Amino acid sequence: MVNEPTKRFEMTRVRRTANAFVSGFVKYGACPTEVHLLTTRGRTSGFLRTTPVSVLDSDRGRFLVAPYGVVDWVRNLRKDGFATLRRGGWIELVSVRELGAADAAPVLREYVNHPRALVVAPYFASPPEAPEESFEAEADLHPVFEIVRSTTVRI
């Protein structure tokens, strides 16, 4: 474990601007292949909410990991269990299920052991080389959703 406390996520004006900037590139497919726009229905308002996310494609399946903790898109997904992923001219309708701590630990380790770790590593207490038990202990702080069913449509 790292002795430093983990960073706490805050949605600032700079982050909102960066998300809008990245979203523009993702809409046209000019971004890394794992970056998608996740659209969920607001759990209280019912309005559609969109945020850029990194989808983890691995030999275990496809996963959505919340590196910043239980944020709004996580709460919305927990309520509905479905969302859309957009990249370029493709929209994918997905159904998800949340993984338990034991199943999420290897996915979290794989998520942190990627170049994206430069951005998200401060939000994790466990470094990539930490034992799986430390990721299991951290699984409640970083929910993991498995994409169980998807349908892709061209727009």
DRENDO-1510 file (C-alpha; in Angstrom, 1 decimal, always signed):
<recs>
REC; n; res; u; v; w
REC; 1; MET; +0.0; +0.0; +0.0 .
REC; 2; VAL; +1.0; +3.6; -0.6 .
REC; 3; ASN; +1.5; +5.8; +2.5 .
REC; 4; GLU; +0.0; +8.8; +0.8 .
REC; 5; PRO; -3.7; +9.4; +1.1 .
REC; 6; THR; -5.7; +8.9; -2.1 .
REC; 7; LYS; -6.8; +12.0; -4.0 .
REC; 8; ARG; -10.5; +12.9; -3.7 .
REC; 9; PHE; -12.4; +13.6; -6.9 .
REC; 10; GLU; -14.0; +17.0; -7.4 .
REC; 11; MET; -15.8; +18.2; -10.5 .
REC; 12; THR; -14.2; +21.6; -11.2 .
REC; 13; ARG; -14.7; +24.1; -13.9 .
REC; 14; VAL; -11.4; +22.9; -15.5 .
REC; 15; ARG; -12.5; +19.3; -15.4 .
REC; 16; ARG; -15.9; +20.2; -17.0 .
REC; 17; THR; -14.0; +22.0; -19.8 .
REC; 18; ALA; -11.6; +19.1; -20.3 .
REC; 19; ASN; -14.6; +16.7; -20.5 .
REC; 20; ALA; -16.3; +18.8; -23.1 .
REC; 21; PHE; -13.1; +19.1; -25.1 .
REC; 22; VAL; -12.5; +15.3; -25.0 .
REC; 23; SER; -16.2; +14.6; -25.7 .
REC; 24; GLY; -15.8; +16.6; -29.0 .
REC; 25; PHE; -13.0; +14.3; -30.1 .
REC; 26; VAL; -14.8; +11.1; -29.0 .
REC; 27; LYS; -17.9; +12.1; -31.0 .
REC; 28; TYR; -15.8; +12.1; -34.2 .
REC; 29; GLY; -13.8; +9.0; -33.3 .
REC; 30; ALA; -10.5; +11.0; -33.0 .
REC; 31; CYS; -9.4; +9.5; -29.7 .
REC; 32; PRO; -7.9; +6.3; -28.2 .
REC; 33; THR; -10.0; +3.2; -28.9 .
REC; 34; GLU; -11.0; +2.6; -25.3 .
REC; 35; VAL; -12.5; +6.1; -24.7 .
REC; 36; HIS; -16.3; +6.3; -25.2 .
REC; 37; LEU; -19.0; +8.7; -24.2 .
REC; 38; LEU; -21.2; +7.1; -21.6 .
REC; 39; THR; -24.8; +8.3; -21.5 .
REC; 40; THR; -27.0; +7.5; -18.6 .
REC; 41; ARG; -30.5; +8.6; -17.5 .
REC; 42; GLY; -30.4; +10.8; -14.4 .
REC; 43; ARG; -31.7; +8.9; -11.4 .
REC; 44; THR; -33.8; +11.8; -10.1 .
REC; 45; SER; -34.2; +14.2; -13.0 .
REC; 46; GLY; -34.6; +11.7; -15.8 .
REC; 47; PHE; -32.4; +13.9; -18.1 .
REC; 48; LEU; -29.7; +12.2; -20.1 .
REC; 49; ARG; -26.2; +12.7; -18.7 .
REC; 50; THR; -23.0; +12.1; -20.8 .
REC; 51; THR; -19.4; +11.8; -19.6 .
REC; 52; PRO; -16.3; +10.4; -21.2 .
REC; 53; VAL; -15.2; +7.0; -19.8 .
REC; 54; SER; -12.5; +4.5; -20.5 .
REC; 55; VAL; -13.9; +1.0; -21.3 .
REC; 56; LEU; -11.6; -1.9; -20.3 .
REC; 57; ASP; -11.5; -4.7; -22.9 .
REC; 58; SER; -9.8; -7.7; -21.5 .
REC; 59; ASP; -9.8; -11.5; -21.8 .
REC; 60; ARG; -12.4; -11.5; -18.9 .
REC; 61; GLY; -14.8; -9.3; -20.9 .
REC; 62; ARG; -15.7; -5.6; -21.2 .
REC; 63; PHE; -15.9; -3.4; -18.1 .
REC; 64; LEU; -16.7; +0.1; -17.0 .
REC; 65; VAL; -14.5; +1.1; -14.0 .
REC; 66; ALA; -15.2; +4.2; -11.9 .
REC; 67; PRO; -11.6; +5.4; -11.1 .
REC; 68; TYR; -13.0; +8.5; -9.3 .
REC; 69; GLY; -15.3; +6.6; -6.9 .
REC; 70; VAL; -19.0; +6.6; -6.6 .
REC; 71; VAL; -19.8; +9.6; -9.0 .
REC; 72; ASP; -23.1; +10.5; -10.6 .
REC; 73; TRP; -22.8; +8.1; -13.6 .
REC; 74; VAL; -22.2; +5.2; -11.2 .
REC; 75; ARG; -25.3; +6.1; -9.2 .
REC; 76; ASN; -27.3; +6.4; -12.4 .
REC; 77; LEU; -26.1; +3.0; -13.7 .
REC; 78; ARG; -26.9; +1.4; -10.4 .
REC; 79; LYS; -30.5; +2.6; -10.7 .
REC; 80; ASP; -31.1; +1.7; -14.3 .
REC; 81; GLY; -28.6; -1.0; -15.2 .
REC; 82; PHE; -28.3; +0.2; -18.8 .
REC; 83; ALA; -26.7; +3.0; -20.8 .
REC; 84; THR; -25.2; +3.9; -24.1 .
REC; 85; LEU; -21.6; +4.1; -25.2 .
REC; 86; ARG; -20.8; +6.3; -28.2 .
REC; 87; ARG; -17.6; +6.5; -30.2 .
REC; 88; GLY; -17.5; +8.1; -33.6 .
REC; 89; GLY; -20.6; +7.2; -35.6 .
REC; 90; TRP; -21.4; +4.2; -33.5 .
REC; 91; ILE; -23.7; +3.9; -30.5 .
REC; 92; GLU; -23.7; +0.8; -28.4 .
REC; 93; LEU; -26.7; +0.1; -26.1 .
REC; 94; VAL; -25.4; -1.8; -23.1 .
REC; 95; SER; -26.7; -3.6; -20.1 .
REC; 96; VAL; -24.4; -3.9; -17.1 .
REC; 97; ARG; -24.1; -5.6; -13.8 .
REC; 98; GLU; -22.0; -4.5; -10.8 .
REC; 99; LEU; -19.3; -6.9; -9.7 .
REC; 100; GLY; -18.6; -7.9; -6.2 .
REC; 101; ALA; -15.2; -7.1; -4.5 .
REC; 102; ALA; -13.6; -10.5; -5.3 .
REC; 103; ASP; -14.6; -10.3; -9.0 .
REC; 104; ALA; -13.6; -6.6; -9.3 .
REC; 105; ALA; -10.1; -6.9; -7.8 .
REC; 106; PRO; -8.4; -8.4; -10.9 .
REC; 107; VAL; -10.2; -5.9; -13.2 .
REC; 108; LEU; -9.1; -3.0; -11.0 .
REC; 109; ARG; -5.5; -4.2; -11.1 .
REC; 110; GLU; -5.6; -4.5; -14.9 .
REC; 111; TYR; -7.2; -1.0; -15.1 .
REC; 112; VAL; -4.4; +0.6; -13.1 .
REC; 113; ASN; -1.7; -1.3; -15.0 .
REC; 114; HIS; -2.3; +0.7; -18.2 .
REC; 115; PRO; -1.0; +4.1; -19.5 .
REC; 116; ARG; -4.2; +5.7; -18.3 .
REC; 117; ALA; -2.7; +5.2; -14.8 .
REC; 118; LEU; -0.9; +8.5; -15.2 .
REC; 119; VAL; -4.3; +10.3; -14.8 .
REC; 120; VAL; -6.2; +7.9; -12.5 .
REC; 121; ALA; -3.4; +6.5; -10.2 .
REC; 122; PRO; -3.7; +9.2; -7.6 .
REC; 123; TYR; -7.3; +8.1; -6.9 .
REC; 124; PHE; -6.2; +4.5; -6.1 .
REC; 125; ALA; -4.5; +3.5; -2.9 .
REC; 126; SER; -3.0; +0.4; -4.4 .
REC; 127; PRO; -0.2; +0.5; -7.0 .
REC; 128; PRO; -0.3; -2.0; -10.0 .
REC; 129; GLU; +2.2; -4.4; -8.3 .
REC; 130; ALA; +0.1; -4.6; -5.1 .
REC; 131; PRO; -1.4; -8.0; -4.2 .
REC; 132; GLU; -4.9; -8.7; -5.3 .
REC; 133; GLU; -6.2; -8.5; -1.7 .
REC; 134; SER; -5.4; -4.8; -1.6 .
REC; 135; PHE; -7.5; -4.2; -4.8 .
REC; 136; GLU; -10.3; -6.3; -3.2 .
REC; 137; ALA; -10.3; -4.0; -0.2 .
REC; 138; GLU; -10.5; -1.0; -2.5 .
REC; 139; ALA; -13.3; -2.4; -4.7 .
REC; 140; ASP; -16.0; -0.6; -2.7 .
REC; 141; LEU; -14.4; +2.8; -3.5 .
REC; 142; HIS; -14.1; +2.0; -7.3 .
REC; 143; PRO; -17.2; +0.2; -8.6 .
REC; 144; VAL; -16.8; -2.1; -11.6 .
REC; 145; PHE; -19.6; -2.8; -14.0 .
REC; 146; GLU; -19.4; -5.8; -16.4 .
REC; 147; ILE; -21.0; -5.2; -19.8 .
REC; 148; VAL; -23.2; -8.2; -20.1 .
REC; 149; ARG; -25.2; -7.4; -23.3 .
REC; 150; SER; -24.7; -4.9; -26.0 .
REC; 151; THR; -26.2; -3.9; -29.4 .
REC; 152; THR; -24.3; -1.6; -31.7 .
REC; 153; VAL; -26.0; +0.8; -34.1 .
REC; 154; ARG; -24.5; +3.1; -36.8 .
REC; 155; ILE; -25.8; +6.7; -36.7 .
</recs>
